[in-house]
Amino acid sequence: MDNVVRLYLEHLSNPELAFAIVRRTASSAAAQMVASYCQQQSNWAGAIEFLLMGKRGEVCCIRCRTLGVQGGGLCMWCVSR
C-alpha cells in the first residue's frame, strides 16, 4: 500500500485518499511519506498526526514538538505523553 499512497501524493494530487489509506492500514513507511507531504504543505496538525503514526519513537516527539511550535501551537499528542 505504500506505493499506492506515493501515487496519490505525487502523481494523482489526491492527498485526502492517501491520508485515508494510511489511517486505515497504519503503515509506518506510508505515514512518514504523508507526514513529509503535510510538512511541505504547512499542514502542521497532519504532519504531527502522521509522524506519530509512523512510530519513530523519541525522534518523532522531538520533530512533533518543533512542528507544534512552527504551527503556532502545542503538539497535543506529545504533551499528553
N, C-alpha and C positions, 0 to 999 in steps of 0.2 A: 504493500500500500504506500510505501514511502515514495516510490516513483510516481504514483498517481497524484499524491499531494504535490510533488515537484511540478508535475504538468499543470495542475490547476493554478499554482502560484506563478510559474514562469512563462507559460505559453498560452493558457486559456483565460487569464485575467479573471479568475473566479475564486478569490481567497475565501469567501464565505463557505464554499463547498469544501475547500481544503481544511478549514477550521473544523467543520462538522466531522470530517473523516478522522482527524486527529483526536477529537473529543471522543469519538466512538471507539477507535482502535487503541488509543493511548500509546501509540508508537513513540518511543523516546527519540529516535532519529528524526521522524517527521515533525514532532513537537519542536525540536530545535530548529528545523527549517522554518517553521511557521513563526517561531519567536524572532528569528532574524528578519523575516519579512515584516513583521509587526514593528520592529525597531526602525527599519528603513522608512516605514510609513508614519513614524512618530505615534504609533498606537501603543502607548506605554502599558495600559492595562492588559492588552492582548499579549504583549511581549512578556510581561510578568507571568501571566497565566500559563503560557506555553513553555516558558523556561522552567517553571515548577513542574509542569507535566513531563518535561524532558528528564527529570530526576537526576540533576547533576550535582546534588549534594550541596556542600558549602560554597562552591564556586557559584552555583545558582543563586544562593541567598545574597552573596556579595553583589552580583550583577542585578538582582531584583531591587536591592536597596538603592543602587545607583540609578536605575531606571525610575524608581519611585520618586527620587529627588529631581531627576531631569523632567519628569512628567508633572511636576508641581504638586506632588502629594506623597503620602507614605505608602509603602508596599504593605497592604493589609495582610497579605499572605505570610510575609516574613515576620511581621510584627506579632502575629498570632502564634508563632512557633516558640 
